[in-house]
Structures are given as C-alpha cells and as structure tokens.
Amino acid sequence: MKLKLAHSPDADDAFMFYALAEGLIDSGRYEFEHILQDIQTLNERALRGELDVTAVSIHAYAYLADRYALLSSGASMGDNYGPIVIGRRRFGREELKGVKIAVPGELTSAFLALQLYLGGRGGDAFDYAVVPFDEIFAYVRDGRAEAGLIIHEGQLTYGGEGFELSVDLGKWWHDETGGLPLPLGGNAIRRDLGAEVIRDVSRILRESIRYGLEHRADGLAHARALGRGLEGEALGRFVGMYVNELTLDYGDRGRRAVQEFLSRGAKAGLVPAPRHLEFV
C-alpha cells in the first residue's frame, strides 16, 4: 500500500524519519513516498486533503481535526524554548505592536503563539508580512521589517547573524501556563484510511523515531544534509530540542499542552474551538 508521507526539509524531521527513509525498520506492506516541503506548504496541502500522513503545525490542526487525527508520536515541542522574535535591536512587548514583523506563515504555531503573546489577531493587533522562513533574516536586515519571527535552526544562529532577541515564545508560554511545553508541530494521518492502517502507521513512525534516538550518531549524520549550516554540537543540540521523549509520545503533559494552546487560541477568536482532538 503506497502512502504519501510529508515532512519539512529540516534536520529534526530528517532525524525523525531517518530509519524509515533508509529502510532500517520493517514497514510491512506499506511503501512510503517521502515528500519534503516547508511547513506552511504542508499545512495548506493538508487543508486540501492531499497528503496521507504529514507533519502539520498544531495551529493548522485546529482546521484539520475533522479530516485528520494526530498520531501520538512525532510531536515537536518547545519545552521552555521555542520560536523567537528578533530584530536589529531589542523590542519590548508593546513596541512589537507598533512595528512590522516578518512571519513564516499564517498557519504556523509560531504565528498563533505570537498572536497570543501580543494579545490579538495579526493585522489588527500588529503589522506583519509573510516571508519564507529561510529569508526572514535577510528581510529584516534589509529593513523591510523591523522584527522577524524565527523558527527552525535560526533559533540558535540569530546572534551570529547580528540580531537581538526580543522574546522567546517558548519561554513565555512555559511561564504563562505553569510549565507546559509549547506544541509546535505533530504528525497527522487521514481518518478515512481506517483504523488498521492508522494503527500500523502509528507503530511504524514511532519505531522510526525510537531507532533514531537509539542510534543518535547515525541519525545526526543523516540529518546533517538538512542542517542548513548547523554542524557538530549545534546540530545535535537543535535535533535534541525537537526530537526527544515527547516526540516518542506526547504523554499527558504534551496532550494537555495541545489542548491548552488550541483552547486559548479559540477563546481569543484566533482558531475554531478544538473538536475531535484525538491522539492515535
């Protein structure tokens, strides 16, 4: 059975799917077509139901729950760290409401977290421009926006690019919620594939993550090609931030974090109220 399996072209996702991509675990009767695209594109494709199994932003999942279930493995959680807002100087919270912020996509969890932090819908509470995630540094450096919302490896490299940190949204969320991780991404599977396929795929993807964690050096070597300049210790640190025990299974803490994130978004009028929130 052929399935379209989509994820971001990033070191952490590459590490997560390393064992499956290299045929190091038994995938049974399933053949996976690996599709690598940026998370905003994957969110949009999932909204159209084009993908069987895909990485999605937890923000986007608010619009997908009727069609997709969340797999219990594959979470990307910011546990007292996460997306950051940077600029050529530091901005306070009220100052950020008066400048233009370059953001990596309106369906990203980083954007929902930013809206919650600034207290309103983007475009109303603050000005923003949607920019491909890997072009935001240049966009801010060129003066087309005063600040940038940074995801992926830029969370570690912004200082070397000459930028100042205004806020780490993962730290803010951790303090705001009494210690919950910030749920950024997860793996979702189409509900109409049926219970047996969903159960099998859930097991296979969990085994791929477990294999990578147990063979860390080999997994990092595989992920290095998508590290966009991260090497050695920095690469290992970044992958460890987003592929860990919470990735193997959300656990009670991770599940509560997803519920809280989407519930707060719904209360603020930013996303639909969460329905059919299911981890399989």
N, C-alpha and C positions, 0 to 999 in steps of 0.2 A: 504494500500500500504506500503510495507516494504522498508525502505531506510537505507543504511549504513551511519552512521554519525560518523566521526572520529575526534578526537582531542587529544592534548597532555595530559599526566598524570600529570598536573600541577595545582596549586591552582587557578590560574586565569581562566584557561579553565573550571575547575570544577565549579567555581563560575558562570561562564557564562551559563553553561548548567544545573545548579542545578535544576531550576524549571521544565525543561523538563524531566530530569532523574528521578525526584521524582513524576512526574505526577501532578504537581501543576498548570499546564496550559492545555488548551484544544488543543490536537494535531490533532483533527479531524479524518480524515480517514487514517492518517499516523502512522505507527509503526516504531520507530527508533531503530536500533541496534547500541548501543554505542560502539565504538572501540577506545581504548586508546593506543597510541603508540607515541614514540618520534617524533619530528617534521621532522627530516631527513628521517625517515622511511615513514612518511605520504607523504612527498614530492615525494619520489621515487614511492610510490604506486599510487599517483595521476598521475604521468607521465605515468603509465601503465593503467590509467583509471579504477582502481579497486574500487574506492570509489564514492558514490553518492554525499555526502556532506562532506567536510573535511577542517580542518584547514590546511593552507599552508603558507609557507614563501612567502613574496612578491617577493623576489629574484626568487624563484621557479616558481612563477606565470608567469614570462616572457616566460617560456617554455610551459605553460598550457593554455594560453588565447584562443587558438582555440577550446579547448575541454571544458573548464570550464569558468563560469562567476563569478565575485566576488560579493558576497552578500553585500548589503550596510551596514549591521551590522556585528559585530564580529571582528572588527579590533583591533589589538594590536599595539599601537603607543607609541613610546618613546618621550614624549613631553619635550625636554631639558634634557633627560636622556635616557639610553639605554644600550646595550651590552658594556662591558668594557674589556680592556686588562690589565691583572695583571701579576705580577711576584714576585720573591723573592726580587727584587729591582725595582725601577722605571726606565723605559726606555724612552728616547726621540723618536720622530718620526723616525729620521734617524737611531737610534740604533736598532729600531724594524726591520728594513730592513735587519739587519745582524744577527738576532737570529732566532731560531726555535720557532714557535708559535703553540700551540695546539688549534685546532678549532673544533667546534661541528658539522660540516657538510659543504660540499661544496655548498649546495643549500640553506643554511640558509641566512636570510637577514643580520645577523651579519657578515657573511663572505664577502658578497658583500660590506657592509659598510667598512669593514677593507681594502678591496682591493682599494676602492675609496680613503680612508684616506692615504694609503701608495703609491698610485699612480701607481698601476699596478696589473697584474694578479698574483695570488698566485702561487708560484713555479718559477716565473720569478722575480718579484719584492721582494719577501720574501720567506723564507722557512717555511713550515708548516706540521703538521701531523693531520689527522682526528682522533678525540678521542670522545667517548660518552660524552655528555655534563656533566654528573654527575661524570665523572672520571678525569676531567681536573685538578682540584686542586691537586689530588694525582700525576698525570702525571708530573706536574710542580714541585711539592715538591720533587719528586724522581729524578729530574734533567734530565728527558727525553726530556724536552723542557724548554727554558728559560722563556717563557711567555705563557699565556693562554687567549683565547677569551671566555668570560663568559656570558652566558645567564641565564634566569630564576632567581631563588632566590639567586644565588651566587653573583648577583649584590649588594645585601645587606649584605652578610655574609663574603665577602672576607677578610675584616680586621681582623675578629676573627679567620680566618684561617692562619693569619700571612703573608698576601701578601700586596704588594704595588700597587697602581693604577698608570698605565701609561697614559691611556686615556679613557674617557667616550665618546663612539662614538655618542651617542645621543646628548650630549652637543656640540660636534664638528659639527655634521650635523645641529643643530639648528643655530649655529653661521655662518656656511658656506652658509646657504640658506636664511638667514634673518628671521629666526623664525619658519620654518616649523618643524613639528614633524617627527621623523624617522619612516617610515612604516615598521613594522617587520613582522606581520602576518595578515591573513584575513581568512574568511570562503569562500570557493569556492563550486560551485554546477555545476554538469554536465549539459551542454547546451541541450543535447538530451533528458532530462527529460521533456522538453516542458514548455511553458510559464505559464500554470496554476500551475503546480507543483512547479516551481521556485517561483512564486508569493506566494503560500501558505507557502512554507518552509521559505521564507524570513520573512513572517509575524510571523510565529511560533518562529523562533530563536530570532527575535527582542523582542518578548514578554517574552521569557525566560531571556534575558539579563535585560530587564526592571524590571521583577519581582525580580531578584536578587538585583538590585540596590535599589529597594523599600523595600526589606526585608533583609537588609545587614547582620544583626547579624546571621540570619538563614543560609544565603548563605555562610558566613565565617565558620560557624560550619560544613557545608557540605564540604567545600573546605579544611578544616584543615587536613584531612587524606592524602592529596596530597601535603602538605606544606613542606615536607622534612625538618622538624626541625623548621620551622617558627611558632611562636606562638604569640597570642595576638596582640599587636600593630604592630609588624613586619609583621605578616601575613596580617593584614588589610592594611598596607602601601603598600605591594607588590601587593595585589589584586587591590587596588585603582590606582596603577601606570598603570595597563594594562586593567582594566575594568572600563570605565567611559563614559562620554558623547560622546567621539569619537568612543567608541565601539558600542553605540546605532546607530550611523550613522557617516560615515566618514566626512560628511559636505564638504563644498567647500575647506576648508583648508586641510583636510585629502586627498581628491581627488587630489589636486594639489601636495601634498607630494608624493603620489604614482607615479604620472606622472613624477615628477622631479627625483625621485630615479631611476626609470627604464630608463628614458631618459639619465641620467648621466652614468648609467651602460652601456647603448648601445653606447653612444659616446666614452666611454673608451674601447669599444670592449669586454666587460665582459658578456653581455647578448644580446639576439636578440632585435632589435628595437621593442618597445611595439606596438602591434596591437590588435584590438578587446578589448581594455581596457574598460570594461563595469561594472557598479555597478547596481545590480538588487535588 
